[in-house]
Amino acid sequence: MSEKKDEMAADQAGVDENFEDLMQESADELDLLRAERDELKDRLMRTFAEAENARKRAERDRREAEQYGGSKLARDMLPVFDALKKALDAAGEEVRAAAPALISGVELTQRELLNVFARHGVVAIQPQVGDKFDPQSHEAMFEAPVPGTVAGDIIQVMDEGFMLHDRLLRPAKVGVSSMPKA
């Protein structure tokens, strides 16, 4: 009987040892599965974040294309505005009296061009003599000391500038006073 007890005890020890081995293997496998789950969860979260960033980027690009997509065309149309303006400026009183319909047509064309610009977010920058020079919207074509002015004052406007919404299409071309402080 003692032999049977010893045999049973040995069998029990073997079972216990096998059980402990199985438990250890299960724990190791569970740890591996948890690590794999955490890695997959992390990758999933990163993928979601990337997808959201791509969606936001696409939306921003769409808005910019909608707002600023016509900037090249608008920039190409600015010389047309300049030509119309120069034609009207060059027309003296004689021409205005001799061809009022022509002058009216040029003025109408210029107004219509400005209306089209306005519908698409293009607005003129119209600095006046005496305004302060702003390097964000003006381009200094020359500097000259003019009595009665302060350094940085606009003393002459050569060309109007234009903005497309909040972006500069073309700076206004101006002359700036360089009068030293007294």
C-alpha positions in Angstrom: 0.0 0.0 0.0 2.8 2.2 0.7 4.0 1.6 -2.8 0.7 2.7 -4.2 0.7 5.8 -2.0 4.2 6.6 -3.3 3.0 5.9 -6.9 0.0 8.1 -6.4 2.1 10.8 -4.8 4.5 10.6 -7.7 1.6 10.8 -10.2 0.1 13.7 -8.2 3.5 15.5 -8.3 3.7 14.9 -12.1 0.2 16.2 -12.5 1.0 19.2 -10.3 4.1 19.8 -12.3 2.3 19.4 -15.6 -0.5 21.7 -14.3 2.1 24.4 -13.3 3.8 24.1 -16.7 0.4 24.5 -18.4 -0.4 27.4 -16.2 2.9 29.1 -16.9 2.5 28.5 -20.7 -1.0 29.9 -20.5 0.2 32.9 -18.6 3.0 33.5 -21.1 0.5 33.0 -24.0 -1.9 35.4 -22.3 0.9 38.0 -21.9 1.8 37.6 -25.6 -1.9 38.0 -26.6 -2.2 41.1 -24.4 0.9 42.7 -25.9 -0.4 41.9 -29.4 -3.8 43.4 -28.5 -2.2 46.5 -27.1 0.0 46.9 -30.2 -3.0 46.4 -32.5 -5.1 48.9 -30.5 -2.2 51.4 -30.7 -2.0 50.9 -34.5 -5.8 51.3 -34.8 -5.7 54.5 -32.9 -2.9 55.9 -35.0 -4.7 54.9 -38.2 -7.8 56.7 -36.9 -5.7 59.8 -36.1 -4.1 59.6 -39.6 -7.5 59.3 -41.3 -8.9 62.3 -39.3 -5.8 64.4 -40.2 -6.2 63.4 -43.8 -9.8 64.4 -43.7 -9.0 67.8 -42.2 -6.2 68.4 -44.6 -8.4 67.5 -47.6 -11.1 69.9 -46.2 -8.6 72.7 -45.8 -7.2 72.1 -49.3 -10.7 72.2 -50.7 -11.5 75.5 -49.0 -8.2 77.0 -50.2 -8.8 75.8 -53.7 -12.3 77.3 -53.6 -11.0 80.6 -52.2 -7.7 81.0 -53.9 -8.0 78.7 -57.0 -8.6 81.7 -59.2 -5.6 83.7 -58.0 -3.6 83.1 -61.2 -6.5 84.2 -63.4 -7.1 87.2 -61.2 -3.4 88.1 -61.3 -3.4 87.8 -65.1 -6.4 90.2 -65.2 -4.8 93.0 -63.3 -3.0 94.4 -66.4 -6.4 94.6 -68.0 -7.5 96.8 -65.1 -4.3 98.9 -65.4 -4.8 99.4 -69.1 -8.4 100.6 -68.6 -7.3 102.9 -65.8 -4.4 104.3 -67.9 -6.8 104.8 -70.9 -9.2 106.8 -68.7 -6.4 108.8 -67.1 -4.9 109.6 -70.5 -8.2 110.8 -71.9 -8.2 114.6 -71.7 -11.1 116.9 -71.8 -11.0 117.0 -75.6 -11.3 113.3 -76.0 -14.0 113.1 -73.4 -16.0 115.8 -75.3 -15.3 114.2 -78.7 -16.1 110.6 -77.8 -18.3 110.5 -74.7 -19.7 107.1 -75.6 -16.2 105.6 -75.9 -15.2 107.0 -72.5 -18.4 105.8 -71.0 -17.8 102.3 -72.4 -14.3 102.1 -71.0 -15.6 103.3 -67.6 -18.4 100.7 -67.7 -15.9 98.0 -68.6 -13.6 99.0 -65.7 -16.6 99.0 -63.3 -17.7 95.6 -64.5 -14.2 94.2 -64.1 -14.1 95.5 -60.5 -17.6 94.0 -59.9 -16.3 90.6 -61.1 -13.2 90.9 -58.9 -15.4 91.8 -55.9 -17.7 88.7 -56.5 -14.6 86.5 -56.4 -13.0 88.2 -53.3 -10.5 90.4 -55.2 -10.4 93.9 -53.6 -8.3 96.9 -54.6 -5.7 98.4 -52.2 -6.0 102.2 -52.8 -3.5 104.0 -50.7 -3.7 107.8 -50.6 -0.9 110.4 -50.5 -0.1 111.0 -46.8 -1.0 107.4 -45.7 1.7 105.5 -43.8 3.8 103.0 -45.9 2.9 99.4 -45.1 5.3 96.8 -46.4 2.6 94.1 -46.1 0.5 95.8 -48.8 2.7 98.4 -50.5 5.9 98.3 -52.6 8.2 101.3 -52.4 9.2 102.2 -55.9 11.4 105.1 -54.7 12.2 107.3 -51.7 12.5 111.1 -51.8 12.8 113.8 -49.2 9.7 115.9 -49.6 9.3 118.9 -47.3 6.2 118.8 -45.1 6.2 115.0 -44.9 7.4 112.5 -42.4 9.7 109.6 -43.3 7.5 106.6 -44.2 4.6 108.7 -45.6 3.3 107.9 -49.1 4.1 110.8 -51.4 2.9 109.3 -54.7 0.7 106.3 -55.8 1.8 104.7 -59.1 -0.5 101.6 -59.2 -3.2 100.2 -57.0 -2.6 96.9 -55.3 -5.0 94.0 -55.0 -5.9 91.4 -52.3 -7.6 88.0 -52.9 -9.5 87.5 -49.6 -6.6 87.8 -47.1 -3.7 87.2 -49.6 -1.8 89.8 -51.4 -2.1 89.5 -55.2 -0.1 92.6 -56.0 1.2 95.3 -53.7 0.3 98.9 -54.4 3.3 100.7 -56.0 4.1 103.9 -54.1 6.7 106.5 -53.6 7.7 107.0 -50.0 9.1 110.1 -48.2 12.6 109.8 -46.7 12.5 113.2 -45.0 14.8 113.0 -42.0 13.3 114.0 -38.6 13.9 117.6 -37.8 
